[in-house]
Amino acid sequence: MTVRINKQKINLREKLAGVEEHINAEQSLTALNETTKNININNLYTNDEHIRNSGSVVNNRFVPFGPHARVLDVANTPIDGGSIDTSLKGFRGGFTDGRYGYFVPHDNGTPHGKIARVDLNNFSDVSVLDLDPDPANPTGLKGFQGGFTDGRYGYFVPHENVTYHGKIARVDLNNFSDVSVLDLTQTDAGLKGFRGGFTDGRYGYFVPYENVGGARHGKIARVDLNNFSDVSVLDLDPDTENPTGLKGFMGGFTDGRYGYFVPYNNGTPHGKIARVDLNNFSDVSMLDLTQTDGDLAGFISGFTDGRYGYFVPYNNGAQHGKIARVDLNNFSDVSMLDLTQTNGDLKGFMGGFTDGRYGYFVPNNNGSRHGKIARVDLNNFSDVSMLDLTQTDGDLEGFHGGFTDGRYGYFVPYNNGTPHGKIARIQLFNGGSL
C-alpha cells in the first residue's frame, strides 16, 4: 500500500480512506512507514532565502521553525457565515479528517457539548454541532476530553458533564449532523471519567482516569467500531488487596500492535506505562519510568514516530519539562530530555504530536499559563527550539492538545486564565506563507 505525498500538502483524507474499511493495524503501519520513506523534508521548503531568515539556531546549526502563528478565534467568528457564538471556547483535544479540524468540547465556564469544526483549507470557515442543545431535555453529551476518527466517524471521549460520565458521542463526519450515543456505563457502572482515546482501525480504546467519587481507575473500554455497540473491558488494576498502581492515565496511542497508556496520577503522580497487546486485549506489560529518573512521572498525552514513544511532561508534583522517550521495540530502553535546560519556562505541557521529523509539545501551564511551544528534533532527541505564541497574541496560552494535517500544526484552546477559543496555527516546515 503506497501513499503519495504532495510537496505542498498532505491529503490525510486519502490516507484515512482505507481506515473507513477498518483496515487492520499492520496495513495501517505499513502505510505509515511508506509515507515516512517518501517524505523529504528539504522538498517541503520552497524559498531557501526565507528559511535562512526564519527559525532559530540550536547547537550551532539552523533549525527552521514557524516565525509566528496565525490565529482563529472561533468564539468571535460568524458560524456558517451567520451569527457569532461567544460560548464556543474551552476545548480539550482535537483531530482532523484531512479537510476539517474538530475541536472537542469540554468546559466554557460550565461543561458544554459544542463541537467546533474548522475548514483547514482556508482556516476561516467555522461550523458548530451542539451535542446538548436543549437545557429542558438534556442529553448529557458534554464535558468530553479527547477524540479521534476512523475516517468516517468522529468519536468524542466522555469525561465529566458535572459528574463523571460514560456517554461516547459518535458523529458522522460526512454530514456533521448525525449523532449516535453509546453509554459505557450500561456495560459496567465504572466505565466513565475517561481522558483520551485512540483507534487501531477496528476498535476504539478509551483511556481510564477517574470515576466514582473521583477515584482513579484502570478500566479500559474497548468498543467495536464496526457496530458501535460491542464493549469489552480490561481492568489494569483489578485487585484492591494487591494493587498494580496501573490507573489514572491521561492519553494513549498505538504503534499498530500495542496500545500504550500514558501515566499521570493514580492518587499521586506516577510513571507506570501500561502496554496492552491489542491482538488479544489481555496481555499487559508495565514500564515504570521513575526507575530511570525519579522525576519521570505526571505526563499528559504521548505520541509515536513508529520506533519510539514520547511522553509529554506536565506535573510530577510540580510542573516539569522532562520528556521520556521509550524504545517500543523492546519496551525497556528509556531516554530523557529535560526541556528546561534549553529554557526554564519549557515545562507544563498538555499534549503533543509529530510531523515525522519533529515532536511538538503543547503549552499549558508552567506555574502560570504559557504559550511556549517546544519543538524537538526526533532524529537526535537533543536539539530543542522554542516558539512563544504570546509574541503573536497575548491570549495564546493555556492550550490542551494539538494535531497536524501534515503542513500545519494546530493548538487547541482551553483556558488562559478563563476559557478561550483562540486556535493557533503554525507552519511546520516554512514551505510558504502562514
N, C-alpha and C positions, 0 to 999 in steps of 0.2 A: 504494500500500500504506500503510494508516494504522494506527498503533499507538496505542491509547488509554492514557492514563496515569491510574491511580487515585491520588488525592492521598495516600492512606495507604500505598500500597505499589505498587511497580512489579513486574509479573509478568513476569520475564525468560523464564520457560518459554514464554509465549505469543510473546514476541519472537523466541525461538530456534526456534519450531516450523517456520518457513519454511526455516531452515538445514538442518533434517533432510532436506529435499528438495534440499539443496545449491543453494539459490538463488544466482544469480550475484552478484558483488561489487557491481555497480551497483544492483541491487534492495536489497541489504543497506544500502548507503549512503543510498539514498532513504528507507528505513525509519528509519534513524538520524536523518536530517535532520527527518523528520516528527515523531519523538519529541521532538527538541530544541525544535521550534516549539511543541509543546503543553505543555512544562514551564514552569510559572510558579513561580518559587522562592518567592514570597510565599504561594502556596496551600499549600505544604508546611509552613507554620508554623501551629500550631493554638492557641497560647497566647502572645499578644503579651507579657504580663507576664513569663512565663517567659523569653522570648527577651531581653527588655531586661536581665534579670539573669543572663544566661549569655554566655559567649564573651569577646571582647576588643575593645579599641578600637585601630584602626590608622589612622594619618594622620587623626586627629580624626573618624573615623566608625566606627560599630559594625560588627563582623564577627562574626556568630553562629558558634559552634563548640561541639561537644560538650564539656560541662564535665568529664566524666570517662568512663572506659571500663568496660565490663563484661568480665569475664574468664571464659574456659572453659579449664581445664587438662585437655586430652584424655588426658594421662598419669596422671591421677588421677580419671577419670570411668568409671563402670561401662560396659562395652561392651555395647550392646544390652540394658541392664538387668542384665547379669551381672557378671563379674569385671573388675578393673582391669588394664590393660596399661601398666606403668610405662615400657616401651620406646617408647611412642608419642610421639616427640619428634624434633626435628632435621629440619624440613621446609624445602624451598626452592621456594617458589611455590605458588599455589593458584588455583582458579577456581570458578565456580558455574554450575549449570544452571537457576537460578532458585529451586529448592526447597532444594537441598543445596549445601554448600560442600565442596570436595575439596582436601585438603592433601597436597602432593607429597612423598613420602619421599626423604630424602637420606642423612643420617648421624646416628645416635643414639649415637655412640661408635664405631660401625662402619657402613659403608653398609648401608641396610635398604630393604625394599620394602613397608612397611606404610602403605597409604593410609588416612588418617582422613577419614571422611565425617561432616559435622555437619549436623543438621537446622536450617536457618536460621529456620524458623518459631518454634522455641522456644529455639534456641541452648543446647540441653542434651543432646539425644539424639545419641550417637556410635556409629558402626559402623566396622568395620575390615575391609579386604581386604588380606591379606598376599600379595604377588606372588611371594615367595620363601620359602615356609613350611617347607620340608624341608631342613635342612642336609645330610642324607645324599644328597639328589638336587637340588642347587641349580639354579635356573632362570637365575640371573644377573640377574633382574629386580629390581634395587635400585640405589640411587645415582642418582636422577633429579634433574633441575633444570629446573623449569617444566613447565607443562601447559596444555591448552586443550580446549575441547569444540566439536563441530559440532552439538550439540543432542541427539544420540542417544548418542554415544560420548565418552569422555574419553581423551585421548592424553597419555602421560607421556614426557617428553623424556629420552633416555639421556645420562648424563654419565659417572659413574665408579662401578664396582662392585668396587673395589680397583684395577682397571686401567680405562682408558677403554673405553667400550663403545658399541654402536650399536643396542641392542635396544629398540625402541619397544614399550611396553605399551599396548594398546587395551582399555578396559574398557567393557562395556555398562552405561550408567548406569540403564537401565530395571530391571535386577535386581541391579546391583552385585556380580556374581559371574563372569560370562563374560569371559574374558580371551583376547585374541589377541596374537600376537607377530610383529613384523617386524624382522628383523635387517638393518640397513642395510649392514653390512659384507659381506653377500653380494652387494651391487651394486658396492661399492668399499671396499676394506680401510681406506681413510682416513676413512670416514664414521662417526665416533664422537667422543665428547667434546663434545657439544652443550650449549649453555646458553641455553635458551629456545626458544619456538616460537609459531606463530600460524597461523590459517587465514583464507582468503578465502571459505570456504564450500564450495569444491570440493576444494582442495588444502591439505595441511598443510606448513608450512615449518619447517625445523629449523635453528637458528642456530649456525654453526660457531665453536668456540673453540679446542680443543686436541685432538690425537690422539696419534700415535706418539711415545712418549718425552716427552710434554708439549709438543711443538712446536705453536705456533699454526698454525691453518689457516683457509682461507676457503671450504671446500666446503659450500655449501648443499645440503641434501637436500630434495627436494620429493616428497611422497607423495600419490598419488591416493586420496582418502578414500572414493571410491565403491567401490573394490575392495580397498583396503588391501594393495596388492601392487606396483603400478607405481611405480617410483622413478626420478626424474630428478636429475641433479647439475649444479650451476653452480659452478665454481671461480672465486672472485673474485680469486685470486692465483695464476694458473696457471704463470707463468714465473719460475723462480728466478733467472734471469740479469737479468730486468727486473721486479723485484718492484713490485707496486702498494701493498703495505702493507695491503691490504684483507683482514685476517684478525684473529682474536682479538676476536670480538664477544660481547656479553653482553645478549641480549634483542633483540626486534624487534616490529614492529607493521605494520599496513596501513591505508591510507586508502581502500581499495577497488580502486584501480588499481595502486598501487605498494607494494612491501614495503620497509621501512626497517630496516637492521641497525645496532644501537647499538654504537659503538666503545668498547672497553675497553682491551685490552692486546695488541699484536701483537709483543711482545718488550719493548716499553716502552709506557707509557700513551699512547694516541693518540686523535685526534679525527676520524678519517675515517669519515663515514657512508657506507654503501653503499646506494644506491636501485636496486631491481630492478623492471623492468616485469613485472608478473605476467601480463600478457596473452600475452607470448611467452617469458618466463623466460629472457631472453638479454641484453636491453639493460640496461646498468649505468651509473649516474652516480655521481659521488663528490663529496662536500662536506666539506672539511677545516675543522672548527670552529676549529682553532688559528690559522687565518688571520684570524679575527675577534678572538680573545683567546688568547694562548698557554697559558692555564690550562684551556682548554676541551678536556679530554681525560680519559679514565678514567671513563666513565659505565657505570652498570649499570641497564639497562632504560629503557623510554621508553613514551610513550603519545600519543594524538592526541585533540583535541577536534573534529576534522573539517577545520579550517583550518590549525592549527599542529601541529607535532610537538614534544614536550617530552622532553628528555634528562636523566636523573636522575644527579646528581653523586655520585661515590664517592671515587675516588682517582686523582690525576694525578701521583703521586709522593709526595703526602701527601693526607690526607683533605681534601676541598674541598666547597664549597656553591654552586658556580656552575652554575645551570640554563641550558642552552642551549635557546632556542626558535627553531624553523625554520619559515619560511613555506612550506608544502607546495605552494602554488600556483605558486611559481617555483623552489623548492629552491635559494635563494640568499641570501635575506634572513635574517640571524641576529640575534637579540636575546639579551641575557644578564641574568640576575638573580642577584645574589650574596646567598644567604640569610644568610650570616654577618654581613651589615650590619644585620640585624634582631636576631640573637643569635649570638654567636660559636660556640655549640655546634651550630648548624644546618649540619652537614656529615656526609659519610659515610652516604649513603642507599643502600638496595638495593631498588629497585622504586618504582613509583608508579602512580596511577590517577586518573581523573576522574569526577565525578558530573554533568558537563555544565557546571557553573559554576566549580568549584574543582578544582585539582590537589592531590593528597595525596602526600607524599613519605615513604617508609617508612624509619624509623630503624634503623640497624645499628651503625656504629662511627665515632665522630668523634675517634678517638685512644684511646678506650675504648668499651665497649658503651654504647649510649644508647637512650632511648625517646622522644625529642622529635620528634613529627610536625610537619612544616612543611606549612601549607596556603597555597596561592597563589591569589588571585583571577585567573582566566584572562581576565576581561573587560578588565583593565588591565595585567596582568602586572607588578604592583608591590606591591599590598597583601599582606602576609605575616602570618599568625598562627601560633601555636605551641601544641601541647598535649603536655605531658610525661606520658607514660603511667606513669612510675615514681611519680607522685603518687598513683596508684590502687593500684599494686602494684610493689614494688621490683624484682621479677623481670621486669617488662615492658620489655625492651630486647633488642637483637640480633635483629631481625626480618629476614626475607628474602622480600619480595614481599607484595602485598596485592591486594584486589579489592573490588568493591561489588556489592550486589544491588539498588541503587537507593535504599535507605533507610539502610543501614548500611555502614560500611567495616570490613573485616576485615584484620587484620595477622597474617602467617604467622610462627609461632615457629620460630626456628632455634637460635641459640646466644647465651646471655647471659653467657658465661664457661664454661658447659657446655651441651650440648644441652638444650632445654626444649620444653614442649608447651603453653604458655600463649597461647592465641589472645586477642587484644584486639579488641573490637568497639566502635566509636564510632558515635553517631548523627550523620549528616551534616548534617541540616537542623534538628535540635532540634524535630522535629514531634511528639514525645510522650515517654513515659518511656524511659529507657535500658534 
